[in-house]
Amino acid sequence: MPYRELDFNLSKETIAMHKEVQNFAITVMRPAGIELDKLHNPEDVYAKESPLWDVFKGYRELDLHMARMPKELGGLAEDLDPMAGYLIGEEMGYGDSGLAISLGASGMPFSFAAMFQHVPELKQIAHDYIEDKEGRMIGCWAITEPDHGGDWSLGGEDPKCGPSVTGVLKGDEYIVNGEKAAWVSNGTIATHAVLHVGLDPSKGMAGQGLAIIPLDLPGITRGKPLDKMGQRALNQGSVVFQDAKIPKQYMVFDASAAEIMVGMGEVILAGANGGMAVVFAGLARAAFDEAFKYSQERIQGGVPIFEHKNIKLKLFKMFTMVEAARANARRMALYNNAHQEMPSGVHAVAAKCLSTETATFVASEAMQIFGGNGLAREYTIEKMFRDARASMIEDGVNETLSLQAVEFLV
Ligand SMILES: Cc1cc2nc3c(=O)[nH]c(=O)nc-3n(C[C@H](O)[C@H](O)[C@H](O)COP(=O)(O)OP(=O)(O)OC[C@H]3O[C@@H](n4cnc5c(N)ncnc54)[C@H](O)[C@@H]3O)c2cc1C
């Protein structure tokens, strides 16, 4: 359905970029996501001939990977209208949410590397990523562990809840051991990672450090790709450390920086959840559009089902919720973009919960409108429902995130 754009003062450049990304989302991401979703073996998602690589290449060719990279390294961050930044995320979620998350996570270590460009190795990594139009450099965010999920939000200083992946400084290197969970997005294909690692076990999660690392260092291996219900186009897999030697300069926050790391925790929380809010507002809109279109095509009672009042009421409620999620995500994204060093974590978590719960509700109601066809794999709504459902657990279960974020209100 053509949407009336309520932000009516967009610049010509932003409108042009929006159209370009919309086209990429619909003509490249949507069909690739549908094809990847149907693959039985998750290893095939990232096989050499997989359409995944067309998505990565297309994204880089449009320079979208440069959107968050600073101008001084050749990126576009300062020149890009913040509204364009929001629209890119929403349209990618509209195209395929799993692939949108894969592309979003793929840039994370590099935008972090740009923040620490006083370290020459990290400056080089950030620069190489900007130059990479092929999609050779791919990032991931390695935080969750097999035994620690919600603990990353709520573990605090309790040593029982501290990280299992630990690092010990020996000379100029950290010796790192342990395993990051199979949930790490891009875990099977990433070349670089943002790694959360326990450096002071006596302080639980408060004793963590943060490293930006290449994943080809000796002692780092990968697990099997995860086989899951939704967002199957998003490859996920564990990252295993066995006496891996991480050069000291990659540890951007060490044990002595615990207090700064607390502040950084909110920046990461706001970034990850803010991105989720924008992408899943896009999926909510996509699910609404599928239902709206179907309601005008399907004839029952001798008329398109749109003519039945129960369907009209459902659609209008869905529309209202989609617009609320989009407006909220947009407002949060613009604020946090303008306050990158002190973003609002609480608004990002609120927007993540609203968008993911809206996407799940709207996709479920859309299935109801599709009747039996809503359950058939032939129709995209069934996939959208599975993709949306995963989002309420992704990057933190909504309940644990809420328990963490509510403390920011005190
Ligand atoms: C699609 C997807 C993508 C993901 N991408 C990444 C990624 O890129 N990188 C990464 O590192 N991880 C990633 N994750 C992992 C994700 O962040 C975790 O799954 C999430 O944090 C929950 O952890 P868990 O699965 O271990 O659940 P658990 O922490 O075991 O939670 C189980 C249940 O217990 C509840 N619970 C847990 N702790 C508490 C508590 N203290 N108090 C009250 N209730 C509690 C939770 O609300 C939940 O209902 C991804 C997950 C998904 C689904």
PDBQT file of the ligand as one rigid body, heavy atoms in Angstrom, charges set to zero:
ROOT
HETATM    1  C1  LIG A 501      17.502 -14.003  15.974  1.00  0.00    +0.000 C 
HETATM    2  C2  LIG A 501      18.483 -13.799  17.092  1.00  0.00    +0.000 A 
HETATM    3  C3  LIG A 501      19.666 -13.097  16.863  1.00  0.00    +0.000 A 
HETATM    4  C4  LIG A 501      20.613 -12.967  17.889  1.00  0.00    +0.000 A 
HETATM    5  N1  LIG A 501      21.795 -12.314  17.612  1.00  0.00    +0.000 NA
HETATM    6  C5  LIG A 501      22.776 -12.293  18.556  1.00  0.00    +0.000 A 
HETATM    7  C6  LIG A 501      24.048 -11.708  18.272  1.00  0.00    +0.000 A 
HETATM    8  O1  LIG A 501      24.278 -11.138  17.186  1.00  0.00    +0.000 OA
HETATM    9  N2  LIG A 501      25.021 -11.778  19.212  1.00  0.00    +0.000 N 
HETATM   10  C7  LIG A 501      24.810 -12.389  20.409  1.00  0.00    +0.000 A 
HETATM   11  O2  LIG A 501      25.754 -12.455  21.186  1.00  0.00    +0.000 OA
HETATM   12  N3  LIG A 501      23.593 -12.905  20.740  1.00  0.00    +0.000 NA
HETATM   13  C8  LIG A 501      22.583 -12.878  19.834  1.00  0.00    +0.000 A 
HETATM   14  N4  LIG A 501      21.356 -13.431  20.142  1.00  0.00    +0.000 N 
HETATM   15  C9  LIG A 501      21.149 -14.020  21.457  1.00  0.00    +0.000 C 
HETATM   16  C10 LIG A 501      20.154 -13.270  22.312  1.00  0.00    +0.000 C 
HETATM   17  O3  LIG A 501      20.675 -12.043  22.709  1.00  0.00    +0.000 OA
HETATM   18  C11 LIG A 501      19.796 -14.184  23.504  1.00  0.00    +0.000 C 
HETATM   19  O4  LIG A 501      19.069 -15.282  22.987  1.00  0.00    +0.000 OA
HETATM   20  C12 LIG A 501      18.994 -13.452  24.543  1.00  0.00    +0.000 C 
HETATM   21  O5  LIG A 501      19.800 -12.515  25.188  1.00  0.00    +0.000 OA
HETATM   22  C13 LIG A 501      18.385 -14.401  25.562  1.00  0.00    +0.000 C 
HETATM   23  O6  LIG A 501      19.347 -15.246  26.122  1.00  0.00    +0.000 OA
HETATM   24  P1  LIG A 501      19.011 -16.797  26.280  1.00  0.00    +0.000 P 
HETATM   25  O7  LIG A 501      18.553 -17.270  24.953  1.00  0.00    +0.000 OA
HETATM   26  O8  LIG A 501      20.194 -17.435  26.884  1.00  0.00    +0.000 OA
HETATM   27  O9  LIG A 501      17.777 -16.855  27.262  1.00  0.00    +0.000 OA
HETATM   28  P2  LIG A 501      17.824 -16.929  28.869  1.00  0.00    +0.000 P 
HETATM   29  O10 LIG A 501      18.661 -15.817  29.396  1.00  0.00    +0.000 OA
HETATM   30  O11 LIG A 501      18.138 -18.315  29.280  1.00  0.00    +0.000 OA
HETATM   31  O12 LIG A 501      16.319 -16.605  29.237  1.00  0.00    +0.000 OA
HETATM   32  C14 LIG A 501      15.304 -17.617  29.335  1.00  0.00    +0.000 C 
HETATM   33  C15 LIG A 501      14.064 -17.000  29.983  1.00  0.00    +0.000 C 
HETATM   34  O13 LIG A 501      14.358 -16.621  31.331  1.00  0.00    +0.000 OA
HETATM   35  C16 LIG A 501      14.104 -15.241  31.541  1.00  0.00    +0.000 C 
HETATM   36  N5  LIG A 501      15.208 -14.701  32.369  1.00  0.00    +0.000 N 
HETATM   37  C17 LIG A 501      16.548 -14.848  32.161  1.00  0.00    +0.000 A 
HETATM   38  N6  LIG A 501      17.236 -14.232  33.131  1.00  0.00    +0.000 NA
HETATM   39  C18 LIG A 501      16.357 -13.706  33.994  1.00  0.00    +0.000 A 
HETATM   40  C19 LIG A 501      16.480 -12.943  35.193  1.00  0.00    +0.000 A 
HETATM   41  N7  LIG A 501      17.660 -12.638  35.735  1.00  0.00    +0.000 N 
HETATM   42  N8  LIG A 501      15.343 -12.515  35.779  1.00  0.00    +0.000 NA
HETATM   43  C20 LIG A 501      14.128 -12.824  35.248  1.00  0.00    +0.000 A 
HETATM   44  N9  LIG A 501      13.956 -13.556  34.118  1.00  0.00    +0.000 NA
HETATM   45  C21 LIG A 501      15.062 -13.988  33.512  1.00  0.00    +0.000 A 
HETATM   46  C22 LIG A 501      14.071 -14.594  30.152  1.00  0.00    +0.000 C 
HETATM   47  O14 LIG A 501      13.198 -13.473  30.126  1.00  0.00    +0.000 OA
HETATM   48  C23 LIG A 501      13.564 -15.750  29.280  1.00  0.00    +0.000 C 
HETATM   49  O15 LIG A 501      12.180 -15.751  29.232  1.00  0.00    +0.000 OA
HETATM   50  C24 LIG A 501      20.368 -13.537  19.151  1.00  0.00    +0.000 A 
HETATM   51  C25 LIG A 501      19.166 -14.207  19.397  1.00  0.00    +0.000 A 
HETATM   52  C26 LIG A 501      18.222 -14.339  18.396  1.00  0.00    +0.000 A 
HETATM   53  C27 LIG A 501      16.934 -15.057  18.685  1.00  0.00    +0.000 C 
ENDROOT
TORSDOF 0
